[in-house]
């Protein structure tokens, strides 16, 4: 009888495999606009969770506690990065994304903290020593408190501050880093902070929202130029959260809405910076079947946070990015899954669709699972568990989840089965 052979789907040679974190979510002991906001909002968020997350309350009782919403010492990654990178290496990873915390670098206006810069130099070297390629984000949502007090991204002055900070970082660390991500998810940031008003500074003002987007575009373009001037060989992009939008039942109004929102959410920012990026950093989490402006997803399978799991969406999103003719790195894709029941399949299914896009000519060069560690999930706090590595927040012990070992098998084979 003929033996059934399993087919391996190979990824391109030199494909980067990694995972990511962001400073505020893992480092601990920061002082920035978020830590201030956490202090004054923890109580409200704890109370709100009791209603909003009623059904998952018993699974994650910590969501009802104020302490869940205070980043505090987070994962103590600021002190334990060597241990964490040892884990990443043991999991076969050859790339890692992290962010530099601006509030540590410039705690007061114009005052740069050399010790903090030295810290990140050590972090970068720690990665390189382990054969791990650093992807460094300059701004992952948190601001030095003095900038936030002055009006944050609504003010044009913040662009100048960002450029001065960029210049300092690139002069100091530029020689050791090839891949830079200037900004993380401008749409999610501006939408949550200036339109929905659920994250600091909690505004609900369309003009502020538009102003912030405009300033972020400007900030990226100018910082791109600064980085290139100092280090022409560096590769620069942003982290772009794209959503797979569909029109429910292909109804005409839904199609029209889909077209508009696709343009605004997925492409507007990228179009504006199309001459100032060397790669596209894609973050993929969401699918949205639009019906009269509302979301009509089937939600057959969801994460601990109730987000629909829809791996096929990443394929469509990738195909739609092909028109930019740039290399694409998937720099975030992940799942909150405390029991680690769905993560292995989640990763494999997404890799399957990514592979299909590669086969059809999309130039995809890397995949970074979000996240290496369980961490502080912004206004949700610590209860959502995204990590390949589980953190015990009492002891700070790290424990590798079984799905991480499955991911490792893919990395070692540079393939999925
Ligand atoms: C984001 C952020 C991450 C989140 C992750 C899960 O891109 O939204 O970069 O900080 O933790 O996306 O929500």
Boltz pocket constraint, residues with backbone or C-beta under 6 A from the ligand:
constraints:
  - pocket:
      binder: B
      contacts: [[A, 22], [A, 25], [A, 184], [A, 185], [A, 188], [A, 241], [A, 283], [A, 332], [A, 370], [A, 376], [A, 377]]
      max_distance: 6.0
